[in-house]
């Protein structure tokens, strides 16, 4: 899922001429926020912004990205405390491959990656982080999501059928679509529960934002 997706606390490495390096370092090392005893850097925001540009051709505002990074800090901290297992190399490989296949072609993937200024290592690092966070949220909230048959039937009639007809297509039989619909509804339930948990978690944390100062 791209949504949660969308972010990690990594510091990008910038190449610059020696004469320009001090000014660049001043920008990169600015603190954008403090969460408890940790910090989020302006460079973390810039990295996630480039990743969003890579995926969608556009990015959210710095303030929106900062909020995502704070959410990720909460999830990561909770996962680390519970000793949740990190994704294996094979799982990360498959995640990167799924990402590649989300583009129209391998050439488009490479072109967009280069345009965004992301290295292969940075892309892999972000995918690994996304998997870690999404796997933890799935493990934490999936058991509490219950989908009854009527909810599946309603979704089929109100969403699947009209969408297919709008495209001039014959809707798939309900029995064929049932598993897909159920998983989509489960994912929606996980997201809803995770969003509420994050809202409640933020009220218990000491969070300071310095984004305006960092941008100067």
Residue pairs with C-beta under 8 A, 6 or more apart in sequence:
1 130
1 134
1 187
2 55
2 56
3 191
4 68
4 71
4 72
4 75
4 130
4 133
4 134
4 137
5 68
5 130
5 134
6 48
6 51
6 52
6 55
6 68
6 130
7 44
7 48
7 51
7 65
7 68
7 69
7 72
7 126
7 129
8 44
8 47
8 48
8 72
8 125
8 126
8 129
8 130
9 40
9 44
9 69
9 72
9 73
9 76
10 44
10 47
10 122
10 125
10 126
10 129
11 28
11 41
11 43
11 44
11 47
12 28
12 43
12 46
12 47
12 50
12 122
14 24
14 28
16 24
27 42
28 41
28 42
28 43
28 46
29 41
29 42
29 43
30 41
30 42
30 210
30 213
30 214
30 215
31 39
31 40
31 41
31 42
31 210
31 214
32 39
32 40
32 41
32 42
32 44
32 45
32 62
32 66
32 209
32 210
32 211
32 214
33 39
33 40
33 66
33 69
33 70
33 207
33 208
33 209
33 210
33 211
34 40
34 206
34 207
34 208
34 210
35 70
35 73
35 74
35 205
35 206
35 207
36 205
36 206
38 73
40 66
40 69
40 70
40 73
42 214
42 215
44 69
45 62
45 65
45 66
45 69
45 211
47 122
47 126
48 59
48 65
48 68
48 69
48 126
49 59
49 60
49 62
49 65
50 59
50 116
50 117
50 118
51 116
51 118
51 122
51 123
51 126
52 58
52 59
52 60
52 65
53 59
53 115
53 116
54 112
54 113
54 115
54 116
54 118
54 123
55 102
57 112
59 65
60 68
62 211
62 215
63 211
66 209
66 211
70 202
70 207
71 198
72 129
72 133
74 198
74 201
74 202
74 205
75 133
75 136
75 137
75 194
75 198
76 129
76 132
76 133
78 136
78 140
79 132
79 133
79 136
82 136
84 132
84 135
84 136
84 139
86 128
86 132
87 95
87 128
87 131
87 132
87 135
91 131
92 124
92 127
92 128
92 131
95 127
95 128
95 130
95 131
96 123
96 124
96 127
99 109
99 123
99 127
100 106
100 109
103 109
103 112
113 120
113 123
137 190
137 194
138 190
140 194
141 189
141 190
141 193
141 194
141 197
142 186
142 190
144 189
144 193
145 185
145 186
145 189
145 190
145 193
147 182
147 185
147 186
147 189
151 185
152 178
152 181
152 182
152 185
153 174
155 181
155 184
155 185
156 171
156 174
156 177
156 178
156 181
160 171
160 172
160 177
160 181
161 171
164 170
164 171
164 172
165 171
171 177
